[in-house]
């Protein structure tokens, strides 16, 4: 039992020896304050002495004899520096300590965590140059419909007119001989609306967006996408892709988009989304009722008008027959009185 305790005590003492050496108040302490960077210079080390005299040498692999050295007075501090480190060069510093009064052994601090490489010129230029500005967000718009071509110079017998004006028709004469005023005209062209098939996109804007019929086609132009990426067009709030196209080398797109016939009439939004960049933009529209619905409404209105006209005609005819009958009966009565 006694022998076991002696062995354990010896192990504890031998294990405590390194800790005692590390905490030895006679030994200096060191820390690296600067490393290689884009600025000229090298590694800078600050050394603080213990309570004993030491000399210290800052050595490297490229200069084993030392790049800087100093004598440490008890509790004093010194700063050691290596020479300049070239761009891309790796430096491996270490500190060599020697006790000047023979009170302690020489030892070496390898500074193991401070093997450092200076950045290259290219890396420094990239790090010091201002960051590129963020890319501008993409934009999109509805392409205006082309205006109707003007009449040829040789057609008709009308008088020439200046661009941007509308020639009013000559006054006509009514039944009473009084001239009637022509309909008022405007100096500019009215926005084009969709044709009977709903396939023409208007040039103007109605209620904050271009007008198009459900089932019609709208032409979109966009810019600011990644060249070559796929750009999808979706009706806002839906997941169905209405059209797709690839951005040209300038990051611009032009795409024909057919509005679903089931789209509700009123304000709508088309979203343009880049497949690679995941950025997008939107275009506002005003969706009108489908052409078939408008035609049906016009047909119902026409039928109602015809029905009203027929009823009025029948009533007029009945009134005329009644009047004629009364006039004939009156004549007969007058004849009978005369004969009597």
C-alpha positions in Angstrom: 0.0 0.0 0.0 2.8 2.3 0.9 4.7 1.5 -2.3 1.5 2.4 -4.3 1.2 5.8 -2.7 4.9 6.5 -3.5 4.3 5.6 -7.1 1.2 7.8 -7.4 3.0 10.7 -5.8 5.9 10.4 -8.2 3.5 10.4 -11.2 1.7 13.5 -9.8 5.1 15.3 -9.4 6.3 14.4 -12.9 2.9 15.5 -14.3 3.1 18.8 -12.5 6.6 19.6 -13.8 5.5 20.9 -17.3 2.8 23.0 -15.7 5.3 24.5 -13.3 7.6 25.2 -16.2 4.9 26.9 -18.2 4.0 29.1 -15.1 7.7 29.8 -14.4 7.8 33.5 -13.4 11.3 33.7 -14.7 10.3 33.0 -18.3 9.2 35.7 -20.7 5.8 35.7 -22.5 5.1 36.7 -26.1 2.2 37.5 -28.4 2.0 38.4 -32.1 0.4 41.8 -32.7 0.6 42.1 -36.5 1.0 39.7 -39.4 1.7 40.1 -43.2 -0.9 42.2 -45.0 -1.3 44.3 -48.1 0.7 47.0 -46.4 4.6 46.7 -46.4 6.0 44.9 -43.4 6.1 41.5 -41.8 5.4 39.9 -38.4 5.5 42.0 -35.2 5.9 40.3 -31.8 5.6 41.9 -28.4 7.7 40.1 -25.6 7.3 40.7 -21.9 10.0 39.6 -19.5 9.6 37.7 -16.3 11.7 38.3 -13.2 15.0 37.1 -14.9 17.3 38.5 -17.5 16.9 37.0 -21.0 18.0 37.7 -24.5 15.5 36.9 -27.3 16.0 36.4 -31.0 13.2 36.5 -33.6 14.2 34.0 -36.2 12.5 32.6 -39.4 13.1 29.8 -41.9 14.4 32.3 -44.4 16.8 33.8 -41.8 17.6 31.2 -39.1 20.2 33.4 -37.5 17.5 35.9 -36.6 15.8 38.9 -38.1 15.6 40.9 -34.9 16.8 40.6 -31.3 16.7 42.3 -27.9 17.8 42.0 -24.3 15.0 41.7 -21.8 15.4 43.3 -18.4 13.2 41.8 -15.6 9.5 42.8 -16.1 10.4 44.9 -19.2 8.9 44.6 -22.7 10.3 44.8 -26.2 8.9 44.7 -29.7 10.5 42.6 -32.4 9.9 42.7 -36.2 10.7 40.6 -39.2 11.7 42.2 -42.5 9.2 42.9 -45.3 7.3 39.8 -46.5 6.9 39.7 -50.3 3.4 39.3 -51.8 2.5 35.6 -51.8 5.4 34.7 -49.5 4.9 32.5 -46.4 6.9 33.3 -43.2 7.4 30.9 -40.3 8.6 32.8 -37.1 9.9 31.5 -33.8 11.5 33.1 -30.7 14.8 31.8 -29.2 15.2 32.7 -25.5 18.5 32.5 -23.6 18.9 33.2 -19.9 21.8 35.8 -19.5 22.6 35.0 -15.9 22.5 31.2 -16.2 19.5 31.0 -14.0 17.4 29.1 -16.5 17.8 27.0 -19.7 17.4 28.2 -23.2 14.1 27.5 -24.9 12.3 28.1 -28.1 8.7 29.4 -28.7 7.7 28.1 -32.1 4.7 30.5 -32.5 3.0 27.5 -34.1 -0.2 29.4 -34.9 1.5 32.2 -36.7 2.9 30.7 -39.9 1.4 33.3 -42.2 1.3 34.1 -46.0 1.1 37.7 -47.3 -1.7 38.2 -49.9 -0.8 38.4 -53.5 -1.0 41.7 -55.5 -4.2 40.5 -57.2 -5.8 39.7 -53.9 -4.9 43.0 -52.4 -6.2 44.9 -55.5 -9.5 43.0 -55.3 -9.7 43.6 -51.5 -9.0 47.3 -51.7 -11.0 48.1 -54.8 -14.6 49.4 -54.1 -17.3 46.7 -54.4 -19.2 46.7 -57.6 -22.6 48.4 -57.4 -25.6 46.1 -57.0 -27.3 45.2 -60.3 -30.3 47.3 -61.1 -33.6 45.6 -60.7 -35.3 44.3 -63.9 -38.0 46.4 -65.6 -40.8 45.6 -67.9 -43.5 47.4 -69.9 -46.2 46.7 -72.4 -45.2 47.3 -76.0 -47.4 49.9 -77.5 -49.4 48.8 -80.6 -48.4 50.3 -83.9 -50.6 53.1 -85.0 -52.8 52.6 -88.1 -51.0 53.7 -91.4 -52.1 57.1 -92.7 -54.1 57.1 -96.0 -52.0 57.4 -99.2 -51.5 60.8 -100.9 -53.4 59.8 -104.0 -56.5 58.3 -102.4 -59.7 60.3 -102.0 -60.3 63.9 -102.8 -60.0 65.4 -99.3 -57.7 68.3 -98.5 -54.2 67.7 -97.1 -53.8 67.8 -93.3 -51.0 68.4 -91.0 -49.7 65.6 -88.8 -51.4 65.2 -85.4 -54.6 66.9 -86.5 -58.0 65.5 -87.6 -60.0 67.1 -90.4 -63.6 67.5 -89.5 -66.3 66.5 -92.0 -68.2 69.3 -93.8 -71.5 70.3 -92.2 -74.6 68.5 -93.6 -78.1 69.9 -94.0 -81.1 68.5 -92.2 -84.7 68.4 -93.2 -85.4 72.0 -92.2 -82.4 73.2 -94.1 -80.4 74.0 -90.9 -76.8 72.8 -90.9 -76.0 70.2 -88.3 -72.8 70.2 -86.3 -70.3 67.4 -86.9 -69.2 65.2 -84.1 -66.3 66.8 -82.1 -62.8 65.6 -83.0 -59.5 65.4 -81.1 -56.1 66.2 -82.3 -54.5 62.9 -81.2 -55.2 59.2 -81.9 -57.3 57.3 -79.4 -55.7 54.2 -77.9 -56.3 51.1 -80.0 -58.5 48.5 -78.4 -58.6 44.8 -79.0 -60.2 43.6 -82.2 -63.0 41.2 -82.5 -60.7 38.3 -81.6 -59.0 40.2 -78.7 -55.6 39.8 -80.3 -54.4 43.4 -80.5 -52.9 45.1 -77.4 -53.9 48.8 -76.9 -51.3 51.5 -76.9 -52.8 53.5 -74.1 -53.4 52.8 -70.4 -56.7 52.5 -68.7 -56.9 52.5 -64.9 -53.2 52.3 -64.4 -52.5 49.5 -67.0 -52.7 48.6 -70.7 -56.1 47.3 -71.7 -56.5 43.8 -73.2 -59.4 41.4 -73.5 -59.5 38.1 -71.8 -58.3 35.6 -74.4 -56.3 38.4 -76.2 -52.5 38.8 -76.5 -50.2 41.3 -74.9 -46.6 42.0 -76.0 -44.2 42.6 -73.1 -40.6 44.0 -73.2 -38.3 43.5 -70.2 -34.7 44.4 -69.3 -32.2 43.7 -66.5 -32.1 39.9 -66.6 -29.1 37.6 -66.9 -28.1 37.2 -70.5 -29.4 33.8 -71.8 -31.5 33.0 -68.7 -35.1 31.8 -69.2 -37.7 34.4 -68.2 -41.2 33.1 -67.3 -44.4 35.1 -67.4 -47.1 34.3 -64.9 -50.4 35.8 -63.9 -49.9 37.3 -60.4 -51.1 35.0 -57.8 -51.1 31.9 -60.0 -48.5 29.2 -60.8 -49.3 28.6 -64.5 -46.6 29.9 -66.8 -48.3 31.8 -69.6 -45.2 32.3 -71.7 -41.4 31.8 -71.6 -38.5 33.3 -73.5 -34.7 33.6 -73.2 -33.0 36.9 -72.4 -30.7 38.2 -75.2 -27.0 39.1 -74.7 -28.1 42.5 -73.3 -30.5 40.9 -70.7 -33.6 42.0 -72.6 -36.7 40.1 -73.5 -39.7 40.5 -75.8 -42.5 38.0 -75.5 -46.1 37.6 -76.6 -48.4 36.6 -73.7 -52.0 35.3 -74.2 -54.3 36.3 -71.4 -56.4 33.3 -70.3 -60.1 33.5 -71.4 -61.0 32.7 -67.8 -59.2 35.7 -66.5 -61.6 38.0 -64.5 -62.3 41.4 -65.9 -60.6 44.2 -64.0 -57.1 45.0 -62.8 -54.5 42.3 -63.3 -50.7 41.9 -63.0 -48.2 39.9 -65.0 -45.0 38.8 -63.3 -41.8 38.3 -65.2 -39.3 36.1 -63.3 -35.8 35.1 -64.2 -35.2 31.3 -63.8 -31.5 31.7 -62.8 -31.4 35.1 -61.1 -34.7 34.5 -59.3 -35.4 38.2 -59.7 -38.6 39.6 -61.2 -40.7 42.6 -62.1 -44.4 43.2 -62.8 -46.6 44.8 -65.4 -50.1 46.1 -64.6 -53.0 45.4 -67.0 -56.7 46.1 -67.3 -58.5 42.9 -68.5 -61.8 43.5 -70.4 -64.5 40.8 -70.9 -63.8 38.2 -73.5 -64.8 39.1 -77.1 -67.5 36.3 -77.1 -69.1 37.8 -74.0 -69.1 41.3 -75.5 -70.6 39.9 -78.7 -73.3 38.0 -76.8 -74.1 41.2 -74.8 -74.4 43.1 -78.1 -76.7 40.4 -79.6 -79.0 40.5 -76.5 -79.2 44.2 -76.7 -80.0 44.1 -80.5 -82.7 41.5 -79.9 -84.2 43.6 -77.2 -84.2 46.6 -79.4 -85.8 44.7 -82.3 -88.5 43.3 -79.9 -89.3 46.8 -78.6 -89.5 48.1 -82.2 -91.8 45.3 -83.2 -94.1 45.9 -80.3 -94.2 49.7 -81.1 -95.0 48.9 -84.7 -97.9 46.6 -83.8 -99.2 49.2 -81.4 -99.0 51.8 -84.1 -100.7 49.7 -86.6 -103.5 48.8 -84.2 -104.0 52.5 -83.4 -104.3 53.3 -87.1 -106.8 50.6 -87.7 -108.9 51.8 -84.8 -108.8 55.4 -86.0 -109.8 54.3 -89.6 -112.7 52.3 -88.2 -114.0 55.3 -86.2 -113.7 57.6 -89.3 -115.6 55.1 -91.5 -118.4 54.7 -88.9 -118.7 58.4 -88.7 -119.1 58.8 -92.4 -121.9 56.2 -92.5 -123.8 58.0 -89.8 -123.6 61.3 -91.6 -124.9 59.6 -94.8 -127.9 58.2 -93.0 -128.9 61.6 -91.6 -128.6 63.2 -95.0 -130.8 60.6 -96.6 -133.5 61.0 -94.0 
